Structures are given as C-alpha cells and as structure tokens.
Amino acid sequence: MKTVEPGKAAGIFILLAYLIDSLLNDQLFSFLLAGTSILAMMTIAFRSLKIGIISMIPNLFPIVLVVGAMGWFNLPLNIGTAMIASVSMGLTTDSSIHFITGFLRERSRGASVVDAIRRTHRGVGRAIIFATCALVAGFSVLTLSHFIPLIYFGALVSVAMLGGMLGSLVLLPILLRLFL
C-alpha cells in the first residue's frame, strides 16, 4: 500500500505572500525604531521632552491618515503600500523641525505664542508648502508606472506628504499653543 504525503503549497504566490509578511514585520520594526529615533533626536535638538513628544503627533498624523484611507478604500497590502509608514514619517519630520525652529526663534525674540505662530506661518509655512508640493510632484510621477505596487506607493506617499503638511501647519501650531 502506497502512502500519500500531504500536499504543500508552492509557487510564486506563496513566495510573494511570505515576502509581504516578512516585509510587514520588518517595516513594523523599522517604523518603531524610526519613531523612537525621531523622538530622541527631537528631544535632544530642542532640549525638551515636551517638544519632542509634541513634534511626534503631527509626524504620526499622515500615517494614521494613509492607513485609515487604505482601510476605508479597501486598498490591498502589497510591497509598495507596506513601506508607507516609515518613509512618510521620515519625510514629514523635516516640516515639523522647521516649524518648531521658527516658532522657538520667534519666542526667543519676545513674541507671544500667538504672534510667534503667525510669524512662523508667514515665513516657514510658505517654505513647507513649496517643499511639500515639490515632494508630492516627485512622488506623483510614480503613479505613471505600470507596476501596481509602485503606483500605490507614489499615490499614498503623496497623500502622506499632504497630511504631513497639514499636521505641521495646522495640528502642530494648535499643540504648541495648548502646551507651551
């Protein structure tokens, strides 16, 4: 009597499933490492744990926005969409650094919190808008690809950049006004 061995799943789709699963685990680790590193750097740079924590909220906002949109629109999780969190956090940190630096500069000149926010919006805010538009234009080019994960990556990073701009220009000033 011949024994029959159980079947094993194989093929390119199984390989891709394992690849995406591995990528998700790696991205979660890198996202946590990036978040911890950014918090530490912001705390050291501004010599304040409070400012470090405040700066993290607008940097997490675009990630929540993009992941929420992915769930809302039932977008598939693939190689391109799995990398969004770490990439967008790294790109949006720049705007919050510029805004906080401009705000603290104005405060050191004697401006009230409200005046410092207004002046920072006029100066640094314009630069944040132009830089974000350049990043969005650059990443939007990826949507012209024929490789589906690259299309998703380009579109979602562009949305994350816009969310990061809103976080830096709307959410961050509110937090600075409330907590400083």
JOTAWO-V517678 format. One record per backbone hydrogen bond with DSSP energy under -1.0 kcal/mol. NH is the residue of the N-H (numbers start at 1). CO is the residue of the C=O. If there is no record, write none. Layout:
NH|CO  NH|CO
//
This chain:
15|11  16|12  17|13  18|14  19|15  20|16  21|17  22|18  23|19  24|20  25|21  26|22  27|23  28|24  29|25  30|26  31|27  32|28  33|29  34|30  35|31  36|32  37|33  38|34  39|35  40|36  41|37  42|38  43|39  44|40  45|41  46|42  48|43  52|48  53|49  54|50  55|51  60|56  61|57  64|60  65|61  66|62  67|63  68|64  69|65  70|66  71|67  72|68  73|69  75|70  82|78  84|81  87|83  88|84  89|85  90|86  91|87  92|88  93|89  96|92  97|93  98|94  99|95  100|96  101|97  102|98  103|99  104|100  105|101  106|102  107|103  108|104  110|107  111|106  116|112  117|113  118|114  119|115  120|116  121|117  122|118  123|119  125|120  127|123  128|124  129|125  130|126  131|127  132|128  133|129  134|130  135|131  136|132  137|133  138|134  139|135  140|136  142|139  143|140  144|141  145|142  151|147  152|148  153|149  154|150  155|151  156|152  157|153  158|154  159|155  160|156  161|157  162|158  163|159  164|160  165|161  166|162  167|163  168|164  169|165  170|166  171|166  172|167  174|170  175|171  176|172  177|173  178|174  179|175  180|176
//
